[in-house]
Amino acid sequence: MAGARFDPPLPFEITGQGDDGLSARDSLAVYVDRLAGSYAALSFMMRKDGRTAIVGRSFDSLRLGQLLVQEYCEDMHHFMQPGVHYLEFQDIHELRDIYDRLVGGDDFADVRRDGMVYFETHYSDDAILRHLATYV
């Protein structure tokens, strides 16, 4: 597989953090529309210095009902359970296995649904407000 090229049968789009020339509000709206229009979100967590960090896209994806496919990040395990609420990979071979299953027709609908429901129940704005209301 090393050095091999292939034409992925799944449509994909790469996003970045560069200046898109839009206001912050308009840029956020474009980002949310693009993310909401996709079935899954692939999120790489490793930073240049080798550390991993949870990024907003992880929770954005779950909130919007996307299948989250995410690089291993131990901190995420405090919030969600990999394999139940999102898919996790630690190396290119595990990512390829997920890809092959998606191409083969496994849509991971249960993981997608359970991730969205768990996020809504525990981390949505409403869930946070309900929690805060217990202190009033």
C-alpha positions in Angstrom: 0.0 0.0 0.0 2.9 2.4 0.6 3.2 4.8 -2.2 0.1 3.5 -4.0 -2.4 5.9 -5.4 -6.1 5.3 -5.7 -9.1 7.2 -6.7 -11.4 7.3 -3.7 -15.0 6.4 -4.6 -16.2 8.5 -1.7 -16.6 12.2 -2.3 -14.4 14.4 0.0 -13.5 17.9 0.6 -10.5 19.3 2.5 -10.9 22.3 4.7 -8.3 24.5 6.2 -8.0 27.5 8.5 -6.8 30.0 6.0 -8.4 33.4 5.4 -11.4 32.9 3.2 -12.0 36.7 2.8 -15.3 36.5 4.7 -16.4 38.0 7.9 -16.2 35.7 10.9 -20.0 35.2 10.9 -20.2 34.4 7.2 -17.2 32.1 7.4 -18.8 30.2 10.2 -22.0 29.9 8.3 -20.2 28.5 5.2 -18.3 26.0 7.5 -21.5 24.8 9.2 -23.3 24.4 5.9 -20.4 22.4 4.4 -20.1 20.2 7.4 -23.9 19.7 7.7 -24.0 18.7 4.0 -21.6 15.8 4.5 -22.2 12.3 5.8 -19.0 12.0 7.8 -16.2 14.2 9.1 -12.6 13.1 9.3 -10.6 14.8 12.0 -6.9 14.6 12.6 -5.9 15.4 16.1 -2.1 15.3 16.1 -0.4 18.7 16.4 3.1 19.5 15.1 4.6 18.9 18.5 3.1 15.4 18.7 0.4 16.3 21.2 -3.3 15.6 20.5 -6.1 18.0 21.4 -9.8 18.0 21.0 -10.9 20.4 18.3 -14.3 22.1 17.9 -14.9 20.1 14.7 -15.3 17.0 16.8 -18.3 18.4 18.6 -19.6 20.3 15.6 -19.8 17.1 13.7 -21.6 15.2 16.4 -24.0 18.1 16.9 -24.8 18.1 13.2 -25.4 14.4 13.1 -22.3 13.5 11.1 -20.3 10.3 11.5 -17.2 11.4 13.2 -14.0 9.6 12.2 -11.3 10.8 14.4 -7.6 10.2 15.1 -6.9 8.8 18.6 -7.1 11.5 21.3 -7.1 10.3 24.8 -8.9 13.4 26.1 -11.9 12.6 23.9 -12.4 9.4 25.9 -13.5 11.6 28.8 -16.5 12.8 26.7 -17.4 10.0 24.3 -16.8 6.3 23.8 -14.9 5.4 20.6 -16.7 2.7 18.6 -20.0 3.7 20.1 -20.3 7.5 19.6 -17.6 8.0 17.0 -15.0 6.0 15.1 -11.4 6.2 16.1 -8.1 5.3 14.4 -4.5 5.3 15.5 -2.7 4.7 12.3 -3.2 4.7 8.5 -4.1 1.0 8.5 -7.0 1.5 10.9 -8.2 4.5 8.9 -8.0 2.4 5.7 -10.1 -0.3 7.4 -12.8 2.3 8.2 -12.6 3.7 4.7 -12.9 0.2 3.2 -16.0 -0.5 5.3 -17.6 2.7 4.2 -16.9 1.9 0.6 -18.2 -1.6 1.1 -21.6 -0.2 2.3 -21.2 -0.1 6.1 -22.6 3.3 6.9 -22.0 3.0 10.6 -25.6 4.4 11.1 -25.7 3.2 14.7 -22.5 5.0 15.6 -23.6 8.1 13.7 -27.0 8.1 15.5 -25.7 7.2 18.9 -23.0 10.0 18.7 -25.6 12.6 17.9 -28.0 11.5 20.6 -25.3 11.3 23.2 -24.0 14.7 22.3 -27.5 16.2 22.4 -28.2 14.6 25.7 -25.0 15.6 27.5 -23.3 18.5 25.7 -25.8 20.5 23.7 -26.7 24.0 24.7 -29.9 22.7 26.3 -28.1 20.0 28.2 -25.6 22.5 29.6 -28.4 24.9 30.6 -30.3 22.1 32.3 -27.2 21.3 34.2 -26.5 24.9 35.2 -30.2 25.2 36.3 -29.6 22.6 38.9 -27.4 25.2 40.8 -30.0 27.9 40.8 
